[in-house]
Amino acid sequence: MSGPGRALHVADLDALDGTPVLDIKPYLREFAPQDEVWQAPWATNLMHQYY
C-alpha cells in the first residue's frame, strides 16, 4: 500500500509505469559475479542499440 511518506523516486529504472515494486535491494559489488560474465552474441546484438 502506498501512503504519505512512502514514495520512491528512481532514475533509469527499466520497468513499466505502474508496475508494483516488490523488493528493493542495493547493488553490492561483493554479490556480483567474481568471474568474467559470458553473454550469448545474440543478446549483445539485441541490446546494442538499447540505450
C-alpha positions in Angstrom: 0.0 0.0 0.0 1.2 3.5 -0.7 0.6 6.4 1.7 2.2 9.5 2.9 6.0 9.3 3.0 6.0 6.1 1.0 7.3 7.3 -2.3 10.5 6.1 -4.0 11.9 8.2 -6.8 14.4 6.5 -9.1 16.2 7.2 -12.3 16.9 4.8 -15.2 14.6 2.1 -13.9 13.7 -0.4 -16.6 10.1 -1.1 -15.7 6.6 -0.3 -16.9 4.9 2.7 -15.2 2.6 1.4 -12.5 4.3 -1.9 -12.1 4.3 -2.9 -8.4 7.7 -2.9 -6.7 8.0 -6.0 -4.6 11.6 -5.7 -3.3 14.3 -3.0 -3.3 17.9 -4.0 -2.8 21.1 -2.1 -3.4 23.7 -3.4 -5.8 26.7 -4.5 -3.9 29.9 -5.4 -5.8 30.5 -8.2 -3.3 27.4 -10.1 -4.5 28.3 -9.6 -8.2 29.9 -12.5 -10.1 33.6 -12.8 -9.3 34.5 -14.4 -12.6 34.0 -12.9 -16.1 30.4 -13.0 -17.2 29.7 -14.6 -20.6 26.8 -13.5 -22.7 25.5 -15.0 -25.9 26.3 -12.9 -29.0 22.6 -12.6 -29.9 21.9 -10.9 -26.6 24.7 -8.4 -27.3 23.2 -7.7 -30.7 19.8 -7.3 -29.2 21.0 -4.8 -26.6 23.4 -3.0 -28.9 21.1 0.0 -29.5 19.0 -0.3 -26.3 20.3 2.9 -24.8 
